[in-house]
Structures are given as C-alpha cells and as structure tokens.
Amino acid sequence: MENAFFAVDLGATSGRTIIGTLRNGELELEELTRFDNNLVETGGHFYWDIYALYSEIVRGLKLCAQRQLPIRSIGIDTWGVDFVCIGEDKQILRNPLAYRDPHTIPAMDEYLGQVNTREMVYEKTGIQFLNFNSLFQLYAMQRADNSALRHAGKVLFMPDALIWMLTGHEVCEYTIASTSALLNPRTGDLDDELLQSVGLHRNQFGPMVAPGTIVAPLSQELQRLTGLGPLPVVAVAGHDTGSAVAAVPAANELFAYLSSGTWSLMGIESPQPIINTQSLACNFTNEGGIEGTTRFLKNICGMWLYERCRKEWKEADANNPNSATDLAHHTLQQAAMQAEAFRSIINPDDAAFANPDSMVEAIQNYCRQTSQPVPQTRAEICRCIFDSLALRYRQVFELLKTFAPFPINVLHIIGGGSQNPHLNQFTANALHIEVQAGPQECTAIGNIMLQAKAAGVVADIWQMRHIIRNSIKQETYLPQDETNWDEAYKHYCKIVQDKA
C-alpha cells in the first residue's frame, strides 16, 4: 500500500514543497515546488512575507489536486524563534519581523540587565542566549511600543501561524515553542513569569501540542482554493531542526548530529534536559525533540558565510559579465581545495559575520585584525570558510562530549551541507570521528515521517529511522591527516582567544 504525504519545508533563504511516498518499507521523495524566501527591508526593519509563503503552499496544494496525488495529510516546518501577531478580529496585524532584524541587537543585554538575570532565564528554559530569541524580540517590540504586539490577541510561531491560515485552528507546537526562550522544559509549557516580563499571558498562545498531532482539516476556504478535500493538517516537529533530527538515520542512541545548512547545529538526543552551570557557561541549548527527548545542541554560523559570499559574487558578475566566473558549488569547492590549507582562519560565530553588508569584506577585515594573510581570491575565501567551520565544529564537539551521558561513536551530518564532501572530510579529520553524511532533505523527510506516524503508518522513531536508512544512500568519511588538523586547531584556538 502507498502512503503519500505533503511536506512544506521553509528555511531562512528558500522553501520547498515535497511529496513523500512510503512504499514497501521505503521512502521516495518528489519535489513539487521550490521558491525563494526573501527578507523584505522597509521602514528600517526586516520582515518575512508570510502571505508569499502561504501563496506558495497553496500553489503546491493546487498541483496535488491537478495531478490527483493521493496525499493523506499536510505538515509544515520552518526556522525557529519568529512569530506572527494576530488581531482580535482574526487578521494578521503585520508581516512578522525577521530574526536578523537589528532591533534585537541591544535587547538581550538590556533585558538581562534590567528585567531578569541570565541565570534565572537559563534555569527556567535551558536555552542558549542569542539576541534574536523570541523573548528578546518581544522585549524589543514592547520597548518600541510595537503596534502589532500591542494589539495582538494571539501570538503564533511561524509554522503554527501557517497552520492557522490553512485550518483556522490555533496551536503551539512543542519543538518550535522550545526555541523561544519562553518554554520551561521541566513543565512542558510556556513560563508565566517570562511571558509577563514582556507583557503577555498564556492564553495569547495556542494550546501546547506534541509533534505528530493532527490539528484539523483544511478550512472550507482552502478546500475551495486548492480543489482538495478536508485533508488533515499535522503539527509535525514545527522547528526545522526538530524534523531534521527526527530523520537522522542512526542505528542506536550513541550518536551526535550536525544539521548543516544556513545554520549548523551540533548536538545529541538526550532523554532529559541538561541544565546546569556548565551548560550555561558554554551556552548550550535544550530544545524539544521527538517522543519526549531533548535536543541538546549549540548553534554554529554554518553555510551562511559561504552562501552570502556566493550571492555577493553572483551580483558582482551580473554587473560585470566580462569577469564572470563559474559559481557552481562543485566548481567553487574544487577551487578551494587547490588553495593553501589553514592560511587564513576565522571564528564563524564572530559577531562581525551576523549580517554584514559585505561578507567578503567582513572575512578579509577579520583576517587583517588578527594579523593573518588576507584571502583575496574566491578560492582562498572558500577555503578559509571550510577550514574554519571544521575547526569550529571541533571546538563545539569537544564541549559536547563532556555533557553527553553516553559515548559518541559517530557524527551524522544531515542537511544541504552534507553534500559538500570536502567539508565532510575536514570535519572527520578535525573531530577524529567517523562521519556519516546524509540525507540532504532530512527536514522534509522528518516532516513526512512524523505525518506517517500520526497516520499510524509507523510506530515510533526507531521504525522511522530504520525506513530512512533503507531509503537513502549515506557516505562514510574516516579521519585522516589528524596531526596537521590538531596543529591547525591549536592555531584556531589562539586566534579566537586573541580576538576576544
């Protein structure tokens, strides 16, 4: 018997709709649509266009109807922390602010200095401190007397808002709520004291639901718009990393994962939150996982640096076609392998790389400030990024091992970054551990498999992972050249320490 599911996977730079079909114990994927997710800059702020995202979901559903695809349900995952304000009249008050908006830059320090202490917030939430956490976004909006927040009857996180647009039903899915620095993992609900600190109360959010909960069928309006029937919409792991980790094709619990995309997220699946003074000092986070687990992890800047440089070069070539070069991933990566190793090293998580006007210049300035050779060519810049990411992964992995309640035998690299064989090998070299790379579409796969679980097609996470292992090809990378990477790591640590 075939079981087909419709997954909406929305990242911070692009989105896609995918059909996943379970057939004879294996999963097959078909990408229906792919589209950009662009920041909108206006009035001194950066926004997401939620109406454009909604329209792309509707377009994908219309294609399903036109092709008479027998889908059983719909699931949506997105990036974390961002949210939508809904008015008392059930209308969206404004496009949602984006987490990269600079209005949050001073908000975290102000909040922690004037409202609640760092220790109190971490003890309640176990969430790492990033200036764009929902808590600090809300604080910045409150301080600015943001009219959308002031008039909000409901506040819905991004996947919950899109579910509401499709069904008219409000929920607060656990994994996406756990990214906010508002959720207490010990109680399993949003914390009243933290909500009150930003002028909100619990009934302004939907009821908490676990990943894999069937919410409601498509509304009558959506049935008419799409030509589909009353398909159920499932609250999957609404946070894209939650869905991605659900798709790690692990054989047992003794693994770490690296979800490699715009952000890299390195962590473990823990049976309970890890919240103590050491995890606070290292700024690790505890986010909601599947079947009651906790995703204990740390954010790393990831392929954001490479993506921004590539976009910059593309724009430069468009303005000067006589000097245009091949910017295909495989071409840039091959060129990087011909550049000198460890010539220039950066800390990918330095604040200079958060959202600079020019990523190329930001990397070059960092190298000047740390008295290193300044990368000039595109190959040198790419090599600098790949070397530095692997060394930063080593730094985080060394910390992660001290917290893990089990030995880590393998690192699973999942997501789009798993398609970079050079960085995969660098990571194995730097960490001195076996790396298993794949699947690339892990977020969509986790989304689909959680829909399958909601439909009763699979029983639990380990059956899901067994099916995924049987359905995708993984590449194995074993450590090489460990001595040179150890020396490079010492050099990296010195550069980071001196820069700080």
C-alpha positions in Angstrom: 0.0 0.0 0.0 1.2 3.5 -0.8 1.0 6.4 1.7 1.8 9.9 0.3 2.3 13.0 2.5 2.7 16.7 1.6 5.6 18.4 3.4 6.2 22.2 3.5 9.8 22.9 4.4 10.6 26.5 4.9 14.1 27.7 5.5 15.5 31.1 6.1 16.6 31.6 2.5 14.3 29.2 0.5 11.3 26.9 0.7 10.0 23.8 -1.0 7.0 21.6 -1.1 7.7 17.9 -1.3 5.7 14.7 -1.7 6.9 11.8 0.4 5.6 8.3 -0.5 6.1 5.2 1.7 6.1 2.1 -0.5 7.1 -1.4 0.5 9.1 -0.1 3.6 11.0 2.6 1.7 10.5 6.3 1.3 10.5 8.1 -2.0 10.6 11.9 -2.4 9.4 14.2 -5.2 10.0 17.9 -5.0 6.9 19.7 -6.3 7.9 23.3 -6.0 10.9 25.4 -4.8 10.9 29.1 -4.2 12.9 31.9 -2.5 12.2 33.1 0.9 13.3 36.7 0.8 13.7 39.2 3.6 11.7 42.4 3.0 13.5 45.6 4.1 11.2 48.5 4.7 10.8 51.3 7.3 14.1 50.4 8.9 13.2 46.8 9.6 13.5 43.3 8.1 10.3 41.3 7.6 9.2 37.9 6.3 6.5 37.9 3.7 4.1 35.4 5.3 1.5 35.9 2.5 4.0 34.9 -0.1 4.8 31.8 1.9 1.1 31.0 2.2 0.6 31.5 -1.5 3.5 29.0 -2.3 1.8 26.4 0.0 -1.5 26.9 -1.8 0.3 26.6 -5.2 1.8 23.3 -4.1 -1.5 22.0 -2.9 -3.2 23.0 -6.2 -0.6 21.0 -8.1 -1.5 18.0 -5.9 -5.1 18.4 -6.9 -4.3 18.9 -10.6 -2.2 15.7 -10.6 -4.7 13.8 -8.4 -2.0 12.9 -6.0 -3.5 10.8 -3.2 -1.9 12.7 -0.2 -3.0 11.8 3.3 -2.0 14.9 5.2 0.0 18.1 5.3 2.8 19.1 7.6 4.8 22.4 7.9 8.2 23.1 9.4 10.1 26.4 9.5 13.1 28.1 11.1 12.8 28.9 14.8 12.1 31.9 17.1 10.0 34.1 14.7 6.3 34.7 15.3 3.1 36.4 13.9 0.8 38.7 15.8 -2.9 38.1 15.2 -5.6 40.6 16.0 -8.8 40.1 17.9 -10.6 40.2 14.5 -8.6 37.1 13.4 -6.4 39.0 11.0 -2.7 39.2 10.7 -1.6 42.6 12.0 1.6 42.9 10.1 4.2 40.8 8.3 6.4 39.2 11.0 9.7 40.7 11.9 12.7 38.6 10.9 15.2 37.3 13.5 18.0 39.1 11.6 16.4 42.5 12.2 18.9 44.7 14.1 16.3 45.9 16.6 17.2 42.9 18.8 20.9 43.7 19.0 20.7 45.7 22.3 17.6 43.9 23.5 19.2 40.8 25.1 21.7 42.8 27.2 19.1 45.3 28.3 16.6 42.6 29.3 19.2 40.6 31.2 20.4 43.7 32.9 17.1 45.3 33.8 14.4 42.6 33.9 15.6 39.1 34.7 19.1 37.6 35.2 20.9 35.3 32.8 20.9 32.6 35.4 17.2 32.9 36.0 16.3 32.7 32.3 18.6 29.8 31.7 17.4 27.9 34.7 13.8 28.2 33.5 14.4 27.5 29.8 17.8 25.9 29.2 18.0 27.9 26.0 21.3 29.4 24.7 21.5 33.2 24.7 21.1 34.6 21.2 20.0 38.2 20.7 17.1 37.1 18.4 15.5 34.6 20.8 11.7 35.2 20.8 11.9 36.5 24.4 14.3 39.3 23.4 12.4 40.0 20.2 9.2 40.5 22.2 11.1 42.7 24.7 12.4 44.9 21.9 8.9 45.2 20.4 7.5 46.0 23.8 10.1 48.7 24.4 9.4 50.2 21.0 5.6 50.1 21.6 5.2 48.0 18.5 1.6 48.4 17.4 1.2 44.8 16.2 2.3 43.4 19.5 0.2 46.0 21.4 -3.0 44.9 19.6 -2.2 41.1 19.4 -4.9 38.8 20.6 -2.8 35.8 19.6 0.9 35.3 19.1 1.7 32.3 16.9 5.1 30.9 15.9 5.7 30.7 12.2 4.6 27.1 11.5 1.7 27.5 13.9 0.6 30.7 12.1 0.7 28.9 8.7 -1.3 26.0 10.2 -3.8 28.6 11.4 -4.0 30.2 7.9 -4.8 26.7 6.5 -7.2 25.5 9.1 -8.4 28.4 11.3 -7.2 26.4 14.4 -4.6 27.7 16.8 -1.9 25.5 18.3 1.5 26.0 19.9 3.7 23.1 18.7 6.3 22.0 21.3 9.5 21.9 19.3 9.0 25.4 17.8 7.9 26.8 21.1 11.1 25.4 22.7 13.3 27.8 20.5 11.7 30.9 22.0 13.3 31.1 25.5 9.8 31.2 26.8 9.2 27.5 27.3 10.1 25.6 30.5 11.1 22.1 29.5 10.5 20.8 33.1 6.8 21.8 33.0 6.4 21.3 29.2 4.7 24.7 28.8 5.3 28.4 28.3 6.5 30.0 31.5 4.1 32.5 33.0 6.8 34.7 34.7 8.7 35.1 31.4 5.6 35.9 29.5 4.6 38.5 32.0 8.0 40.1 31.7 7.2 41.1 28.1 3.6 42.0 28.8 2.0 38.7 27.6 -0.1 36.0 29.1 -0.5 32.3 28.3 -3.9 32.5 26.6 -2.4 34.6 23.9 -0.8 31.4 22.6 -2.4 28.3 21.3 -2.7 25.0 23.3 0.6 23.1 23.5 0.7 20.1 21.2 3.4 17.4 20.7 5.0 16.8 17.3 2.8 14.4 15.3 -0.5 15.8 16.4 -3.4 16.0 13.9 -4.7 19.6 14.3 -7.7 19.9 11.9 -8.7 19.5 8.3 -8.2 22.2 5.7 -10.7 25.0 6.0 -13.6 25.3 3.6 -11.8 28.3 2.0 -8.7 26.2 1.4 -10.6 23.3 0.1 -12.2 25.6 -2.4 -8.9 27.4 -3.3 -6.9 24.2 -3.8 -9.5 21.8 -5.1 -8.7 19.3 -2.4 -10.9 17.7 0.2 -10.8 18.0 4.0 -7.1 16.9 4.3 -5.8 16.8 7.9 -3.0 19.2 8.8 -0.5 17.7 11.2 1.7 19.7 13.6 4.9 17.9 12.8 8.1 19.0 14.5 7.5 22.6 13.5 11.1 23.6 14.1 13.0 22.5 11.0 15.9 21.2 13.1 13.4 19.1 15.2 12.2 17.5 12.0 15.7 17.1 10.7 17.0 15.3 13.8 13.9 13.0 13.6 15.4 11.9 10.2 18.9 11.1 11.5 19.4 7.5 10.1 21.1 6.3 13.3 21.2 2.7 14.3 21.3 3.4 18.0 21.4 6.2 20.6 25.3 6.6 20.6 25.5 9.4 18.0 25.8 13.1 17.6 24.4 15.1 14.8 25.4 18.1 12.7 22.4 19.7 10.9 24.3 21.6 8.2 22.6 24.4 6.4 22.5 28.2 6.7 23.0 27.4 10.4 24.9 24.4 11.6 23.5 22.8 14.7 25.6 20.3 16.6 24.1 18.2 19.4 22.9 15.0 20.8 19.5 13.5 21.6 19.2 13.4 25.4 16.5 11.6 27.4 16.1 14.8 29.6 17.2 18.4 29.6 20.8 19.2 30.6 20.6 22.5 32.5 23.4 23.3 34.9 26.1 25.9 35.4 28.5 24.3 32.9 25.9 24.2 30.1 25.1 27.8 30.9 28.7 28.8 30.7 29.1 27.0 27.4 25.8 28.5 26.1 24.3 25.1 25.0 20.6 24.9 24.4 17.8 22.5 25.2 15.1 22.3 22.5 12.2 20.0 22.2 12.7 16.7 20.4 10.7 13.7 19.3 8.9 11.3 21.8 9.9 13.3 24.8 13.6 13.7 24.0 15.6 16.9 24.3 17.8 18.2 21.5 20.9 19.3 23.5 22.8 21.4 21.0 24.7 24.5 20.0 24.2 26.9 17.1 27.1 27.5 14.8 27.0 30.0 12.0 27.2 27.3 9.2 27.0 27.8 5.5 25.6 31.4 5.9 29.1 32.7 5.3 29.5 30.7 2.1 26.0 31.5 0.8 26.4 35.2 1.4 29.8 35.3 -0.4 28.4 33.3 -3.3 25.4 35.7 -3.6 27.8 38.7 -3.5 30.0 37.2 -6.3 26.9 36.5 -8.3 25.7 40.1 -8.1 29.2 41.3 -8.9 29.4 39.1 -12.0 25.9 40.3 -13.1 27.3 43.9 -13.1 30.5 42.9 -14.9 29.7 40.0 -17.2 33.2 40.2 -18.8 34.7 39.0 -15.5 32.0 36.4 -14.6 33.2 33.0 -13.3 31.6 29.7 -12.7 29.9 29.8 -9.3 28.6 26.3 -9.2 29.1 24.7 -5.8 31.3 22.0 -7.2 33.4 24.5 -9.0 34.0 26.7 -6.0 34.6 23.7 -3.8 37.2 22.2 -6.2 38.9 25.6 -6.5 39.0 25.9 -2.6 40.8 22.5 -2.5 43.7 24.0 -4.6 44.1 26.9 -2.2 46.6 26.7 0.7 45.2 25.0 3.8 44.9 26.9 7.1 46.4 30.1 5.5 43.6 32.2 7.0 41.3 31.2 9.8 38.2 32.9 11.3 35.7 32.3 14.0 32.5 31.7 12.1 30.5 32.8 15.1 32.1 36.2 15.5 29.5 39.0 15.6 31.1 40.5 12.5 29.5 37.8 10.4 25.9 38.1 11.7 24.6 40.2 8.8 27.3 42.4 7.2 26.8 44.5 4.1 29.7 42.5 2.6 30.6 39.1 3.8 33.7 39.0 1.7 34.9 42.3 3.3 34.0 41.0 6.8 36.1 37.9 6.4 39.0 40.0 5.0 38.8 42.5 7.8 38.8 39.7 10.5 42.0 38.4 9.0 43.6 41.8 9.0 42.6 42.4 12.6 44.2 39.0 13.6 47.4 39.6 11.6 46.8 36.8 9.2 47.2 36.7 5.4 44.1 38.3 3.9 42.3 36.0 1.4 41.8 37.6 -1.9 40.6 35.1 -4.4 37.3 33.3 -4.3 39.1 30.0 -3.8 41.0 31.4 -0.8 37.9 32.8 0.8 36.0 29.5 0.3 39.0 27.5 1.8 39.1 29.9 4.7 35.4 29.3 5.4 35.6 25.5 5.1 38.7 25.2 7.2 37.3 27.5 9.9 33.9 25.7 10.0 35.6 22.3 10.6 37.7 23.8 13.4 34.7 25.5 15.0 32.9 22.1 14.8 35.9 20.6 16.7 35.6 23.2 19.4 31.9 22.6 19.9 32.3 18.8 19.7 35.0 18.8 22.5 32.4 20.6 24.7 29.6 18.3 23.7 31.5 15.2 24.7 31.7 16.5 28.2 28.0 16.7 28.5 26.9 13.6 26.7 25.6 10.8 29.0 26.9 8.2 26.6 30.0 7.7 24.3 29.6 9.3 20.9 30.6 6.7 18.3 29.6 8.5 15.1 28.7 12.0 13.8 25.7 12.2 11.4 25.9 15.2 9.1 22.5 15.9 7.6 21.0 18.7 5.5 22.2 20.6 2.5 25.8 20.9 3.9 26.1 17.1 3.8 26.6 17.4 0.1 29.9 19.1 0.5 32.3 16.1 0.5 35.4 18.3 1.3 33.8 19.8 4.4 32.6 16.4 5.5 36.1 15.0 5.2 37.5 18.1 7.0 35.0 17.5 9.8 36.1 13.9 10.2 39.7 14.9 10.3 39.2 17.7 12.8 36.9 15.8 15.2 38.8 12.4 14.9 35.5 10.6 14.4 33.6 8.6 11.8 31.2 10.8 9.8 28.1 9.6 8.1 26.7 12.1 5.6 23.1 12.2 4.5 20.2 12.6 4.0 20.3 16.0 2.3 16.5 16.5 2.6 16.4 15.5 6.2 14.0 18.2 7.3 11.4 17.2 4.7 12.0 13.5 5.5 11.4 14.1 9.2 8.3 16.1 8.5 6.9 13.3 6.3 7.8 10.5 8.7 6.0 12.3 11.5 3.0 12.6 9.4 3.3 8.9 8.8 3.4 8.3 12.5 0.3 10.5 13.0 -1.4 8.4 10.4 -0.4 5.1 12.2 1.8 4.0 9.3 4.9 3.8 11.5 5.1 3.1 15.2 8.0 5.1 16.6 11.2 7.0 16.0 13.3 3.9 15.5 11.0 2.4 12.9 11.2 5.8 11.2 14.9 5.7 11.2 15.1 2.1 10.0 13.0 3.1 7.0 15.2 6.1 6.3 18.4 4.1 6.5 16.9 1.7 3.9 15.8 4.5 1.7 18.8 6.8 1.4 22.5 6.5 0.5 25.0 7.6 3.1 28.6 8.5 2.5 31.2 7.5 5.2 34.2 9.6 6.0 37.0 8.4 8.2 39.6 10.6 9.9 42.8 11.5 8.0 45.7 13.8 8.5 44.9 14.1 12.2 48.3 15.6 13.2 48.0 18.6 10.9 44.4 19.2 11.9 45.5 19.1 15.6 48.1 21.8 14.9 45.6 23.9 13.0 43.1 23.6 15.9 45.7 25.0 18.3 46.2 27.9 15.9 42.5 28.4 15.6 42.0 28.5 19.4 44.8 31.1 19.8 43.3 33.3 17.1 39.8 33.1 18.7 41.2 33.8 22.1 43.3 36.8 21.0 40.4 38.2 19.0 38.1 38.0 22.0 
